Amino acid sequence: SQVSLNGPVSSKPLSYQNSLVITMDNGHVALFDQSSIKKWEVNVDSTPTSTIIFDNSIIVSTIKTNIYKIDSNGRVLWQIGLNSLQNATKLYGIASNQKYIYATTDNGAYIIDKDGSVRARVISYNATIATTPYVGDTFAIFSYDKDLVKVSENGVILWRAKLGGNGWRSGPISDGTNIYIGALDSKMYSYSIQNGNKNWEYIASNWVLRSPAIANNVVYFGDNNGYIYAVDSTGTLVWQTHTNLGIKSAVELGNMGGKSVIFLASNDKNVYAIDRESGEVVWKGSVGANPSDVLYLGGNIIFGSEDGTLYKYSAERACSINEPHDGNIIGSKEIEVSGKDISESSGQSVFVKINDADWVEATTDGEDWSYIINPKTEL
């Protein structure tokens, strides 16, 4: 399904009380029910940087350093400004535990209470960039410029490590034992969450701009050249695959057609589902503009786009064209078009339609399908 929105979307949709929170780049925040019917819409002051659920409410931070707490009826419960209160000029992201909100800015990281009061500045610095924090029960881990730090809720720096490049928007993630973060030196890093010792680093082909995901001791991430990687717990490459342009999204774990996959959005205006085990592309969804981060929820793939559209696809089955690639020159000889065909049920068929011709059935073999095209007669 598709729903028209009141602004472009580059942020990941958020699940909240059986509904969806959509934050738009123009400062609109909307709540949609499961039938994609809008329940309410409010405005914040500028482009959101993060949206989280905290204290049974929606918390939105913006590039103008403001933070809003919004209840389930769209009522703004409080608003604070870290510029007016703490002289911060940029707010990069927020995250929370059960007790507090942690916010990273250009002049430090702050703890904010449930009532919107600033509890403390847990660390001070002057930075050109900082990442959204990873938050534990009593600490936060984030990078500012090339420093990766773990700081307690009491303002004690528990450890500090050095990245080879700025963290940019690749906020750290954790499996409970290690921290994983990408950087602008084209590397993915793994550090011990306990003491900050570096476990390994993996060199990608270009900047790692967004957060990875981890499942079964494998880290998945993309880079700005369009490569997607799976790296194991020792930092060894398991597989890599490639899209046409840079990966602009964080990685989302999910399932499609009965397979465990990862979802990513690319600057080629496609969302990809990639088999976690093999690295094969099992689905590619094309949209009219660059897509947002992807949410996998209830067997559906949900994302927005820069043209102001909200998309929702079922992940029950999928079909992809893997050969020939976009942009390949066909020529005049016969060519085999092939791809993957997966489904949670059996007996699925694949049909091909070329220009204005009739639908014709392709040849299937397990999860693979193919069809021979004669360009002289069919194109």
Secondary structure, DSSP 8 states (H G I E B T S, - for coil): -EEE-SS---S--EEETTEEEEE-TTSEEEEE-TTS-EEEEEE-SS-EEEEEEETTEEEEEETTSEEEEE-TTS-EEEEEEHHHHH----EEEEEE-SS-EEEEESSEEEEE-TTS-EEEEEEE---S-B---EE-SSEEEEEETTEEEEEETTS-EEEEEE-SS--TB---EE-SSEEEEE-TTSEEEEEETTT--EEEEEE-SS---B--EEETTEEEEE-TTSEEEEEETTS-EEEEEE-SS-B-S--EEEEETTEEEEEEEETTTEEEEEETTT--EEEEEE-SS-B---EEETTEEEEEBTTSEEEEEE-SEEE---BS-TT----SS-EEEEEEEEESSS----EE--TTS--EE-EEETTEEEEEE-HHHH-
